[in-house]
Amino acid sequence: MSQNILQLLLDSFWKILLPGITVTIPLTVISFSLAMVIAIITAMIQYAKIPVLRQLARFYIWVIRGTPLLVQLYVVFFGLPSIGIRVAAFPSAVTVFAINEGAYCAETMRAAIESVPAGQMEAGYCVGMNYLQIMRRIVLPQAFRTAFPPLFNSLIGMVKDTSLAANITVAEMFFATQRIAGRTYQFMALYLELALIYLIFSTVLTRLQALGEKRLNSYGGNKN
């Protein structure tokens, strides 16, 4: 019996890993890239303190952070068709993950931007830069150095959260594991194998985070 389970795990490993490489990783990269665009724009709007836009940004963050990610997936994939809007599974997942993660990363970026001394803005204005130029050339590079660790933690969290996309039929790793487990009934062994693959992905990203932080610290030391 144990040999049969071992053989099953060996056979299923690549069947689970392949969707991880072809679906889970692209889903994470695309979604997180869009989330960062949303986060930066939202953080800059809040920092600029433009009354109406700032309230809209706060409302967006409040709604997204106050509702479950799984519910958001269901609203987009199963809810929108009821009003005539149909979005395929993968684009639905990308949209929801980007909007969801963007709300959390926006708060990280806002705090990082606010940690940059106000004198940096004043210095930029003194040399003739406008707001966007100051943000792009002076404030954001410094803010990213502060925000890098929590943002990378968010990226690692998103890798694991993509398992929820299986609920809207995105054929990622969890979806593949469910299909194999439903056919073989070896739920414990297969889900533990899936957990191991997620752990491998997270460990690689954690290592990359450490290298990135080391490089940023070294760069900061050289600048000083």
N, C-alpha and C positions, 0 to 999 in steps of 0.2 A: 504493500500500500504506500509506504513512504517513498519507494522508488518511483511509483506512478506519479506521486505529487511532485517529486523532484524533476521528473521528465516534463511534467506539465508546466512547471515554473520556467524550465529552460526553454521550452517551446514558446511560452507566452511572453517571455521577457522582451523579445524584439517586436512582437505584435503590440505590446504596450508602449515600448520606447519609440517606435516609429511615429505613431500619432503625436507623441510628445515633441519630436523634432520637427514634424511637418505641420502641426496644428497648434499645440500648446505654446511653443516658443514664438512662432509668428504672431499668434493672438496676443501674447504678452508684449512683444516688442512694439507692434502697431498700436495697441491700446495705450501703452505707457507713453509712447512718443506723443500721441494726441493729447493724453492727459497732461503732459508737461506744458504743451502749448496753452491748453485751457487754464492750467494753474498759474502760469506766468502772467497771462492777460488778466486773470481775475485778481491776482495779488497786486499787480500794478494799478488796477482800477481802485482797489481799496486804499492803496498807499497814496494815490493822487487825491483821495477824498472828494471825488466828484459826486455830489449829493445823490442824484437819481441812480446813476450807474453803480455807486457804492451800495445802495440799498438793494438793487437787483442782484449784485454779487453776493451780498449777505444772505438774501433769500434763497438763491441757488445752493449755497453751501448748507444752509439750514435744512432744506428739503432733502438733499441728497444724503447728508450725514445722518438724517433722522429716519431714513427708511432703509429696509434691508436690501442688500444687493440682489438677492434671489427674487424678491418682489419686483424690483426694477427690471430684471430680465424678463419676468413674466408679463409685465405691463407692455414692454416693447414687442416681444415676440408673439404673445398670445392676445394681448389687449388691442394693439393698434389695428390688426386685421378687422376688428369689429367696427371700426370707423373708416374702413376702406384703405388702410395703409399696410401694405405687406412688405416685410423686410426679411431677407433670408437669414438663416441661423447665424452664420459667421459674422456678417455685418452687424446683426443685432447685438451679438456678444461684444464686438469691438466698440460699438457705440455706447453700450451701457457701461462697460469697464472703463472706457475713457472718461465718460462723464462722472462716474462714481469716483474714480481715483483722482480725477482733476480737482474735485472738491476738497479732498484730504490734502493733496499736494499744494493746493492754493494756500491753505493755512500755514503749511511748512514754509512756503516761499514768502508769504507775507511776514512771518516772524523773522525770517532771515534778512529780508530787505530792511525791516525796521531796526535790525541790529547794526546796520551800517551807519556810522556817525552822520548826523544831519549836515555837518560841515562839508561832507563830500558833495552833496547836492549844491550847496552854496558855492563851492569852488568851481563846480562845473558851469554854473550860471555866470560866474565872474569871467570865465574865459570864452563866453559866447555860445555855449552849447544850449540846445533846447532840452525839454524834459526827456524825450525819447532817446536822444543822444547820451544824456547823462546816465540814464538807466542802462543802456546797452554797453557803454564803454567803461563806466565807473562802478555803478551800484550792483548790477546783476553779477558781474564776475566775482565780486566779493561775497555777495549773498549766496551764490552757488557753492562756494567753499564751505560756508556754514551749513547749508542745507544738504550737502552731499550725503552724509550718513543717514539721516532720516528718509531722504528720498530713495536711497538704495534699499533701505529696509522696506519701503513701500513697494518697490519693484519685486523684492523677494516674496512679499505677501501676495502680490498679484499673481505670481506663478502658481501659488497654491489655490488662490481664489478661482482660477480658470476652471477648476474642476466643476464649479457650479454651472458652467456652460453646457455640461452634459444634459442638464435638465431641459434645455431647449434644442436638443439633438445635435449639438456641435460634436463631431467625432474626435474628441481629444482623448487624453490618456484614461481618464476616469470612465468615459463612455466605452472605450475599448475593453477596459477591465470588466465593466458590468456585463458586456455581451459574452465574454469568455466565462465569467463566473456563472451566468445564467444557464450556460450550456453544460458546464462541468460540475456545478454545485460545490466547488472548492473555494468558498467565499473567504475564509480566513487566510489561506495561503496566498491567494491572488491579491487580496487587498493589502496584505503585508508587503507583497512584492511591489505593488503600486506605491505604497508609502516609502519604500526604499528608493524607488526611482525619483520621487519628489525630493527626498532627502539628498540624493546625489545632485540634482539640479540646484537645490538651495545651498549646498556646500560649495559648489563651483562659484555661484554668485557671491557667497560670503567671502570667498577667497579673492574674487575680483574687487569686492568692496574694500577689503583690507589693502590691496595693492593700490587702488585708487586713492584711498585716504593717505597712504604713505607718500604717494607721489605729490598730492596736494600739499601735505605738510612740508615736503622737501622743497617744493616750489616756493611756498610761503617763506621758508627759511632763507632761500637764496635771494628773495626779493628784499628781505630785511638786511 
